[in-house]
């Protein structure tokens, strides 16, 4: 993969205050695929001690969006058009691992899929899946 694409993804990721706030890190960038990790902390949980569905969705959507960005033109930006998340198991453990990949690239629209696992004691449990549609935008640019 072109190192410029990886750098563009890293730069964009660094411009998102919400990702820094929750402690998410970009751990893998490949053409059409991105992995994000998030240490699980008590302030990211809901009343039962599970990672809040909004947080799980945030990292899942972000992984899919950046996977799509790796296949977009150099000056393009990515925005979510829609997504559906299925929660399969409560998210508990040490960290979340969200992996997104492009399943149907296109000039304007890309369809992505992703999985979110919770790691606990070296074992990963599938907690959610996402199907997402991303759009290429050339009028928003990188802010920051």
C-alpha positions in Angstrom: 0.0 0.0 0.0 1.1 3.5 -0.7 2.6 5.1 2.4 0.8 8.4 1.5 -2.5 6.6 2.0 -1.5 5.3 5.4 -0.3 8.7 6.4 -3.5 10.3 5.2 -5.6 7.9 7.4 -3.3 8.5 10.4 -3.6 12.3 9.9 -7.3 12.2 9.6 -7.7 9.9 12.6 -5.5 12.3 14.7 -7.9 15.1 13.9 -10.9 13.5 15.6 -11.1 14.7 19.2 -13.7 12.1 20.0 -11.3 9.3 19.3 -8.7 10.8 21.5 -11.3 11.4 24.2 -12.3 7.7 24.3 -8.6 6.5 23.9 -9.0 4.8 20.6 -5.8 4.0 18.6 -5.3 3.1 15.0 -3.3 -0.2 15.0 -3.5 -1.4 11.4 -4.0 0.3 8.0 -4.0 -1.8 4.9 -5.6 -1.2 1.5 -9.3 -1.6 2.1 -8.9 -2.6 5.8 -8.4 -0.9 9.1 -8.1 -2.0 12.7 -8.8 0.2 15.8 -8.3 -0.7 19.4 -9.8 0.7 22.5 -8.9 0.0 26.1 -12.0 -0.7 28.0 -12.5 1.8 30.9 -15.3 2.2 33.4 -16.2 5.6 32.0 -17.1 4.0 28.7 -19.6 1.6 30.2 -23.4 1.7 30.8 -25.3 1.0 34.0 -24.6 -2.8 33.8 -20.9 -2.5 33.3 -20.8 -3.3 29.6 -19.2 -1.0 27.1 -22.0 1.3 25.9 -23.5 0.5 22.5 -22.7 4.0 21.3 -19.0 3.5 22.0 -19.0 0.1 20.2 -20.8 1.7 17.3 -18.4 4.6 17.2 -15.3 2.4 16.8 -17.1 0.1 14.3 -18.2 3.0 12.1 -14.8 4.6 12.3 -13.0 1.4 11.2 -15.3 1.0 8.2 -14.9 4.6 7.3 -11.1 4.6 7.3 -11.1 1.3 5.4 -13.1 3.0 2.7 -10.8 6.1 2.8 -7.8 3.9 1.9 -9.4 3.3 -1.5 -10.5 6.9 -2.2 -8.7 9.5 -4.3 -6.0 11.6 -2.5 -8.1 14.7 -1.9 -11.3 12.9 -0.9 -12.9 12.6 2.5 -15.2 9.9 3.8 -18.6 10.3 5.4 -21.0 7.6 6.6 -24.3 7.3 4.7 -25.8 4.6 6.8 -25.0 1.6 8.9 -26.6 -1.3 10.8 -25.0 -2.8 13.9 -26.0 -6.1 15.4 -24.9 -6.6 19.0 -24.2 -10.3 19.6 -22.8 -10.3 23.1 -22.1 -7.7 25.9 -18.7 -6.0 25.5 -16.6 -6.6 28.5 -12.9 -7.3 29.1 -9.6 -5.4 28.6 -10.1 -3.9 25.1 -12.2 -3.7 22.0 -10.8 -4.5 18.7 -12.7 -3.1 15.7 -11.8 -4.3 12.2 -13.5 -2.8 9.1 -13.0 -3.8 5.5 -14.4 -2.8 2.1 -16.6 -5.4 0.5 -17.8 -3.4 -2.5 -15.6 -0.5 -3.6 -17.0 2.2 -5.9 -16.2 5.6 -7.2 -18.7 7.4 -5.0 -20.2 4.8 -2.6 -18.4 2.0 -0.8 -20.0 -0.8 1.2 -18.0 -2.0 4.2 -18.3 -4.7 6.8 -16.8 -5.0 10.2 -16.4 -7.0 13.4 -15.9 -5.8 16.9 -14.3 -8.2 19.4 -13.7 -7.8 23.1 -10.4 -9.2 24.3 -10.3 -10.6 27.8 -7.4 -12.7 29.2 -6.0 -13.3 25.7 -9.3 -14.5 24.3 -11.4 -12.6 21.8 -15.2 -12.7 21.8 -17.3 -11.4 18.9 -19.5 -8.7 20.3 -20.9 -6.9 17.3 -21.0 -6.8 13.5 -21.6 -3.8 11.2 -22.6 -3.3 7.6 -21.9 0.3 6.5 -22.2 2.5 3.5 -19.6 5.2 3.0 -19.6 8.1 0.5 -16.6 9.8 -1.1 -16.7 13.5 -0.6 -14.3 15.9 -2.2 -15.8 19.1 -0.8 -15.1 18.6 3.0 -11.4 18.1 3.1 -9.2 17.4 6.1 -9.7 19.8 9.0 -7.1 20.3 11.7 
